[in-house]
């Protein structure tokens, strides 16, 4: 068994490489056959929760537009976890002001955490968030002029401030 090989075997790196190859092929198969759509569960009335709907839309846009990156602004990392669970086709750059949150987010599928001083201040004082998203895409070498990235923001635990949105940003 490969998991036992990684823990005590003589070829742990080979075992991890094999598991990586298996996981990548499995996920590619699931995308080709539309099986990831079934991983998001709806409520009893068939509607998806708002956060899951935005995550699913983000994932679909990432495929339809072939975006190079998704920038998500977050506090606790929950919104990033939800977007990550929808398995978008581009890496997620997650902005948070918490080192602990960044550490947790580094374990999520496809996420590159990036720490900022104060997420609330960053989001409210910077009027040009698309410019910030562009800078981050360049920082991680995720795109060239004319390509697109997504900016996901507005998730908040307070209902009156919970206004999620997805913006399509062209790299200049």
BANU-421109 format. One record per residue (C-alpha): z, y, x; chain; residue in three letters. Coordinates in nm, 3 decimals. Layout:
<atom <Z, Y, X>, 'A', 'ALA'>,
...
This chain:
<atom <0.000, 0.000, 0.000>, 'A', 'UNK'>,
<atom <-0.099, 0.340, 0.140>, 'A', 'UNK'>,
<atom <0.224, 0.520, 0.049>, 'A', 'UNK'>,
<atom <0.425, 0.267, 0.250>, 'A', 'UNK'>,
<atom <0.184, 0.308, 0.540>, 'A', 'UNK'>,
<atom <0.246, 0.684, 0.549>, 'A', 'UNK'>,
<atom <0.623, 0.635, 0.569>, 'A', 'UNK'>,
<atom <0.664, 0.352, 0.819>, 'A', 'UNK'>,
<atom <0.320, 0.231, 0.922>, 'A', 'UNK'>,
<atom <0.138, 0.253, 1.251>, 'A', 'UNK'>,
<atom <-0.145, 0.470, 1.111>, 'A', 'UNK'>,
<atom <0.015, 0.743, 0.898>, 'A', 'UNK'>,
<atom <-0.260, 1.002, 0.955>, 'A', 'UNK'>,
<atom <-0.532, 0.755, 0.863>, 'A', 'UNK'>,
<atom <-0.340, 0.662, 0.548>, 'A', 'UNK'>,
<atom <-0.302, 1.027, 0.444>, 'A', 'UNK'>,
<atom <-0.671, 1.092, 0.509>, 'A', 'UNK'>,
<atom <-0.760, 0.791, 0.294>, 'A', 'UNK'>,
<atom <-0.531, 0.908, 0.011>, 'A', 'UNK'>,
<atom <-0.688, 1.255, 0.033>, 'A', 'UNK'>,
<atom <-1.037, 1.107, 0.009>, 'A', 'UNK'>,
<atom <-0.938, 0.893, -0.290>, 'A', 'UNK'>,
<atom <-0.777, 1.190, -0.469>, 'A', 'UNK'>,
<atom <-1.079, 1.413, -0.408>, 'A', 'UNK'>,
<atom <-1.324, 1.151, -0.534>, 'A', 'UNK'>,
<atom <-1.107, 1.081, -0.838>, 'A', 'UNK'>,
<atom <-1.088, 1.449, -0.930>, 'A', 'UNK'>,
<atom <-1.462, 1.496, -0.873>, 'A', 'UNK'>,
<atom <-1.528, 1.205, -1.109>, 'A', 'UNK'>,
<atom <-1.292, 1.353, -1.368>, 'A', 'UNK'>,
<atom <-1.474, 1.690, -1.353>, 'A', 'UNK'>,
<atom <-1.818, 1.531, -1.374>, 'A', 'UNK'>,
<atom <-1.714, 1.343, -1.686>, 'A', 'UNK'>,
<atom <-1.515, 1.624, -1.852>, 'A', 'UNK'>,
<atom <-1.186, 1.438, -1.836>, 'A', 'UNK'>,
<atom <-0.969, 1.733, -1.725>, 'A', 'UNK'>,
<atom <-1.017, 1.900, -2.064>, 'A', 'UNK'>,
<atom <-0.788, 1.633, -2.209>, 'A', 'UNK'>,
<atom <-0.499, 1.718, -1.977>, 'A', 'UNK'>,
<atom <-0.402, 2.035, -2.169>, 'A', 'UNK'>,
<atom <-0.205, 1.949, -2.482>, 'A', 'UNK'>,
<atom <-0.234, 2.152, -2.800>, 'A', 'UNK'>,
<atom <0.037, 2.231, -3.051>, 'A', 'UNK'>,
<atom <0.059, 2.027, -3.371>, 'A', 'UNK'>,
<atom <-0.188, 2.258, -3.546>, 'A', 'UNK'>,
<atom <-0.449, 2.214, -3.273>, 'A', 'UNK'>,
<atom <-0.393, 2.553, -3.110>, 'A', 'UNK'>,
<atom <-0.309, 2.580, -2.742>, 'A', 'UNK'>,
<atom <-0.017, 2.794, -2.629>, 'A', 'UNK'>,
<atom <-0.134, 3.135, -2.506>, 'A', 'UNK'>,
<atom <-0.056, 3.066, -2.139>, 'A', 'UNK'>,
<atom <-0.246, 2.736, -2.147>, 'A', 'UNK'>,
<atom <-0.542, 2.899, -2.322>, 'A', 'UNK'>,
<atom <-0.565, 3.170, -2.054>, 'A', 'UNK'>,
<atom <-0.536, 2.904, -1.781>, 'A', 'UNK'>,
<atom <-0.809, 2.695, -1.942>, 'A', 'UNK'>,
<atom <-1.035, 3.000, -1.978>, 'A', 'UNK'>,
<atom <-0.970, 3.086, -1.612>, 'A', 'UNK'>,
<atom <-1.067, 2.735, -1.509>, 'A', 'UNK'>,
<atom <-1.385, 2.739, -1.718>, 'A', 'UNK'>,
<atom <-1.483, 3.083, -1.585>, 'A', 'UNK'>,
<atom <-1.425, 2.964, -1.230>, 'A', 'UNK'>,
<atom <-1.682, 2.692, -1.288>, 'A', 'UNK'>,
<atom <-1.931, 2.885, -1.498>, 'A', 'UNK'>,
<atom <-1.940, 3.183, -1.260>, 'A', 'UNK'>,
<atom <-1.878, 2.983, -0.942>, 'A', 'UNK'>,
<atom <-1.612, 3.232, -0.837>, 'A', 'UNK'>,
<atom <-1.481, 3.220, -0.482>, 'A', 'UNK'>,
<atom <-1.112, 3.285, -0.556>, 'A', 'UNK'>,
<atom <-0.861, 3.349, -0.832>, 'A', 'UNK'>,
<atom <-0.590, 3.610, -0.771>, 'A', 'UNK'>,
<atom <-0.279, 3.567, -0.988>, 'A', 'UNK'>,
<atom <0.005, 3.821, -0.992>, 'A', 'UNK'>,
<atom <0.336, 3.655, -1.079>, 'A', 'UNK'>,
<atom <0.715, 3.672, -1.058>, 'A', 'UNK'>,
<atom <0.855, 3.323, -1.092>, 'A', 'UNK'>,
<atom <0.541, 3.123, -1.021>, 'A', 'UNK'>,
<atom <0.520, 2.976, -1.371>, 'A', 'UNK'>,
<atom <0.188, 3.146, -1.450>, 'A', 'UNK'>,
<atom <0.044, 3.018, -1.122>, 'A', 'UNK'>,
<atom <0.164, 2.666, -1.203>, 'A', 'UNK'>,
<atom <-0.005, 2.684, -1.543>, 'A', 'UNK'>,
<atom <-0.334, 2.813, -1.397>, 'A', 'UNK'>,
<atom <-0.316, 2.550, -1.122>, 'A', 'UNK'>,
<atom <-0.262, 2.273, -1.378>, 'A', 'UNK'>,
<atom <-0.595, 2.362, -1.541>, 'A', 'UNK'>,
<atom <-0.764, 2.267, -1.209>, 'A', 'UNK'>,
<atom <-0.992, 2.567, -1.154>, 'A', 'UNK'>,
<atom <-1.288, 2.536, -0.919>, 'A', 'UNK'>,
<atom <-1.164, 2.804, -0.678>, 'A', 'UNK'>,
<atom <-0.853, 2.854, -0.466>, 'A', 'UNK'>,
<atom <-0.572, 3.051, -0.628>, 'A', 'UNK'>,
<atom <-0.419, 3.338, -0.430>, 'A', 'UNK'>,
<atom <-0.076, 3.393, -0.583>, 'A', 'UNK'>,
<atom <0.110, 3.722, -0.529>, 'A', 'UNK'>,
<atom <0.488, 3.713, -0.563>, 'A', 'UNK'>,
<atom <0.779, 3.918, -0.435>, 'A', 'UNK'>,
<atom <1.002, 3.612, -0.388>, 'A', 'UNK'>,
<atom <0.998, 3.404, -0.072>, 'A', 'UNK'>,
<atom <1.152, 3.114, -0.264>, 'A', 'UNK'>,
<atom <0.876, 3.135, -0.525>, 'A', 'UNK'>,
<atom <0.608, 3.148, -0.252>, 'A', 'UNK'>,
<atom <0.756, 2.835, -0.094>, 'A', 'UNK'>,
<atom <0.748, 2.650, -0.429>, 'A', 'UNK'>,
<atom <0.395, 2.771, -0.505>, 'A', 'UNK'>,
<atom <0.269, 2.636, -0.173>, 'A', 'UNK'>,
<atom <0.316, 2.288, -0.320>, 'A', 'UNK'>,
<atom <0.093, 2.358, -0.621>, 'A', 'UNK'>,
<atom <-0.264, 2.234, -0.639>, 'A', 'UNK'>,
<atom <-0.509, 2.482, -0.483>, 'A', 'UNK'>,
<atom <-0.257, 2.767, -0.436>, 'A', 'UNK'>,
<atom <-0.230, 3.007, -0.140>, 'A', 'UNK'>,
<atom <0.092, 3.210, -0.189>, 'A', 'UNK'>,
<atom <0.107, 3.566, -0.057>, 'A', 'UNK'>,
<atom <0.429, 3.766, -0.057>, 'A', 'UNK'>,
<atom <0.445, 4.135, -0.153>, 'A', 'UNK'>,
<atom <0.744, 4.371, -0.157>, 'A', 'UNK'>,
<atom <0.778, 4.419, -0.534>, 'A', 'UNK'>,
<atom <0.536, 4.264, -0.783>, 'A', 'UNK'>,
<atom <0.631, 4.501, -1.069>, 'A', 'UNK'>,
<atom <0.587, 4.806, -0.847>, 'A', 'UNK'>,
<atom <0.267, 4.668, -0.696>, 'A', 'UNK'>,
<atom <0.115, 4.597, -1.038>, 'A', 'UNK'>,
<atom <0.224, 4.925, -1.198>, 'A', 'UNK'>,
<atom <0.177, 5.168, -0.907>, 'A', 'UNK'>,
<atom <-0.154, 5.037, -0.781>, 'A', 'UNK'>,
<atom <-0.408, 5.150, -1.033>, 'A', 'UNK'>,
<atom <-0.688, 4.964, -0.861>, 'A', 'UNK'>,
<atom <-0.577, 4.601, -0.876>, 'A', 'UNK'>,
<atom <-0.938, 4.483, -0.841>, 'A', 'UNK'>,
<atom <-0.939, 4.648, -0.496>, 'A', 'UNK'>,
<atom <-0.623, 4.454, -0.405>, 'A', 'UNK'>,
<atom <-0.788, 4.133, -0.527>, 'A', 'UNK'>,
<atom <-1.094, 4.209, -0.315>, 'A', 'UNK'>,
<atom <-0.876, 4.269, -0.007>, 'A', 'UNK'>,
<atom <-0.698, 3.937, -0.060>, 'A', 'UNK'>,
<atom <-1.027, 3.750, -0.096>, 'A', 'UNK'>,
<atom <-1.142, 3.904, 0.232>, 'A', 'UNK'>,
<atom <-0.807, 3.829, 0.400>, 'A', 'UNK'>,
<atom <-0.851, 3.459, 0.322>, 'A', 'UNK'>,
<atom <-1.227, 3.467, 0.389>, 'A', 'UNK'>,
<atom <-1.302, 3.360, 0.032>, 'A', 'UNK'>,
<atom <-1.625, 3.530, -0.053>, 'A', 'UNK'>,
<atom <-1.899, 3.766, 0.049>, 'A', 'UNK'>,
<atom <-2.054, 4.078, -0.098>, 'A', 'UNK'>,
<atom <-2.203, 4.009, -0.440>, 'A', 'UNK'>,
<atom <-1.986, 3.705, -0.513>, 'A', 'UNK'>,
<atom <-1.716, 3.707, -0.780>, 'A', 'UNK'>,
<atom <-1.342, 3.645, -0.797>, 'A', 'UNK'>,
<atom <-1.106, 3.638, -1.094>, 'A', 'UNK'>,
<atom <-0.794, 3.852, -1.134>, 'A', 'UNK'>,
<atom <-0.533, 3.702, -1.368>, 'A', 'UNK'>,
<atom <-0.235, 3.916, -1.462>, 'A', 'UNK'>,
<atom <-0.004, 4.019, -1.743>, 'A', 'UNK'>,
<atom <0.211, 3.708, -1.782>, 'A', 'UNK'>,
<atom <0.568, 3.825, -1.834>, 'A', 'UNK'>,
<atom <0.887, 3.665, -1.972>, 'A', 'UNK'>,
<atom <0.949, 3.969, -2.197>, 'A', 'UNK'>,
<atom <0.731, 3.932, -2.510>, 'A', 'UNK'>,
<atom <0.641, 4.303, -2.530>, 'A', 'UNK'>,
<atom <0.512, 4.294, -2.171>, 'A', 'UNK'>,
<atom <0.339, 3.956, -2.199>, 'A', 'UNK'>,
<atom <-0.026, 4.059, -2.216>, 'A', 'UNK'>,
<atom <-0.224, 3.812, -2.005>, 'A', 'UNK'>,
<atom <-0.574, 3.910, -1.903>, 'A', 'UNK'>,
<atom <-0.859, 3.779, -1.690>, 'A', 'UNK'>,
<atom <-1.087, 4.020, -1.505>, 'A', 'UNK'>,
<atom <-1.409, 3.928, -1.328>, 'A', 'UNK'>,
<atom <-1.426, 4.124, -1.001>, 'A', 'UNK'>,
<atom <-1.737, 4.151, -0.785>, 'A', 'UNK'>,
<atom <-1.683, 4.158, -0.410>, 'A', 'UNK'>,
<atom <-1.823, 4.478, -0.262>, 'A', 'UNK'>,
